[in-house]
Amino acid sequence: MSAKVCALADSNCRGVIDTHEICSLGSGGAEDPENQVCLCRFHHRQFHNLGWYEFAQRYPRVAGRIYNARAIAGRTTESRVRRTE
């Protein structure tokens, strides 16, 4: 991805910008820009802590991109259970 600005760009943004794979390669995700989103470390951590479904609900600005990447990978029916770590 060429943009190095957090896709959410809000007052919580801080830290380095990471290019995050929406659907991991091991889960059928493609290694292309449609499956990637730039997130600051704060939002990247939230993506992993909340899980993809809750993250998309909380941040509708990127929800369409998340749903699209998961549909392309054939992962639309994956469990929506929140991860606990």
C-alpha positions in Angstrom: 0.0 0.0 0.0 1.3 3.4 -0.8 -0.6 5.4 1.9 1.1 5.5 5.2 -1.7 7.1 7.2 -4.0 5.2 9.5 -7.3 4.4 7.7 -9.2 5.6 10.7 -7.1 8.8 11.4 -8.7 9.9 14.6 -7.5 11.3 18.0 -6.5 7.8 19.2 -3.9 7.4 16.4 -0.4 7.0 17.6 2.7 5.1 16.8 4.0 3.5 13.7 1.7 2.7 10.7 1.4 -1.0 10.0 0.0 -2.6 6.8 -2.5 -5.1 8.2 -3.8 -8.1 6.3 -7.5 -8.2 6.8 -7.8 -11.9 6.1 -4.5 -13.7 6.8 -2.8 -15.6 4.0 -3.3 -18.8 6.0 -7.0 -18.1 6.1 -7.3 -17.7 2.3 -6.5 -14.0 2.1 -4.7 -12.7 -0.9 -1.4 -10.8 -0.8 -2.8 -7.7 -2.6 -4.1 -4.2 -1.7 -7.7 -5.3 -1.5 -6.8 -7.4 1.5 -4.7 -4.8 3.3 -5.4 -1.7 5.4 -3.0 0.8 7.0 -3.5 1.1 10.7 -1.6 2.9 13.5 -0.4 0.6 16.3 -3.4 1.6 18.5 -6.0 0.6 15.9 -4.0 -2.5 14.7 -4.0 -3.8 18.3 -7.7 -3.1 18.5 -8.3 -5.1 15.4 -6.7 -8.1 17.0 -8.2 -7.7 20.4 -11.8 -7.1 19.2 -11.8 -9.5 16.3 -12.7 -8.5 12.8 -16.5 -8.4 13.3 -16.6 -6.2 16.4 -13.9 -3.9 14.9 -16.0 -3.4 11.7 -19.0 -2.6 13.9 -17.1 0.0 15.9 -15.4 1.6 12.8 -17.9 1.7 10.0 -15.4 3.8 7.9 -13.4 0.6 7.2 -16.3 -1.9 7.5 -16.9 -2.2 3.8 -13.2 -2.9 3.1 -13.2 -5.6 5.8 -16.4 -7.3 4.5 -15.1 -7.1 0.9 -11.7 -8.7 1.7 -13.4 -11.5 3.7 -15.9 -12.2 0.9 -13.1 -12.4 -1.7 -11.3 -14.9 0.6 -14.5 -16.9 1.1 -14.5 -16.2 4.9 -17.9 -14.5 5.4 -19.3 -17.1 7.7 -16.4 -17.4 10.2 -17.3 -17.2 13.9 -17.9 -13.8 15.3 -16.8 -14.7 18.8 -14.6 -12.1 20.5 -11.1 -13.3 21.1 -9.7 -13.3 24.6 -6.0 -13.3 25.2 
